[in-house]
Amino acid sequence: MKHEITSMNTKKALARSLRSAMEKKTFSKITVSEIISDCGVNRKTFYYHFQDIYALLKWMLEQDAIEVVKKFDLIVDYEEAITFVMDYVESNNHIINCAYDSIGHDHVKSFFYSDFISLASDLITNAENKIGLKLDEDYKKFLSKFYTEALSGMLMDWIKNREQIDRKSIIDYISKTIRVSLVQTIRTYGR
C-alpha cells in the first residue's frame, strides 16, 4: 500500500511539472529532462511510471476529468457528466489548447477515446438493466464506438469553436439524443 501511495505521489508531481511547463511553452517543445528536473526525480523514475511524455499527458487529463466522470451514474447523471467535462475544458483551456495545437486533433481525441468508450459501454449497460432488455454483444460494441465517436467529436469541435457553439445547446442536444436514441434502440433491438 505504501508503494502505491508513493507511486501516485510521484505521478502527481510529474503531472504538476508538465502542467507548469505547458503554461510556458507548447507541448511539443517540452522534454522529459525538463519535467524530471523540475520535480526532482531521475529519468529512470519517469520511465518506470510513463512510457513517454504523451502517456503522462494522457494520465494527467484522465486524473483531472475522466476518472471523476466515471463515478457518475450515467443513466441519471450523464448530462451532469457532460457538463463536468465541459467545465474542465473551460477551466483548463490553456492546457487543452496547448496539447491540441502541439499534437493535433487526432492525438487529443485519442487520449479521451478509451475512457469515453468505457463510459459509453457503461451507459448502455445501465440502460439495458433499467429497461430489462439486452443487446447483442457485437451490436453493443458498435453502439459504444458510435456514441464515443459522437461525444468525442462534439467535444473536440466545441474545444476549438467555443465562441460559435452555445454550450447549453450542446449539452441539451447531446442529452436529448442519448436519452431518446439509446432507449429506443434497446427497446427495438434488445432481447
Protein Blocks (a to p, Z undefined) as FASTA:
>chain_A
ZZmmmmmmmmmmmmmmmmmmmmmmcfklpcfklmmmmnopafklmmmmpmblmlmmmmmm
mmmmmmmmmmpcfklmmmmmmmmmmmmmmmmmmmmmmmmmmnojklmmmmmmmmmmmmmm
mmmmmmmmmnopacdfklmmmmmmmmmmmmmmmmmmmmmmmmmpcfklmmmmmmmmmmmm
mmmmmmmmmZZ
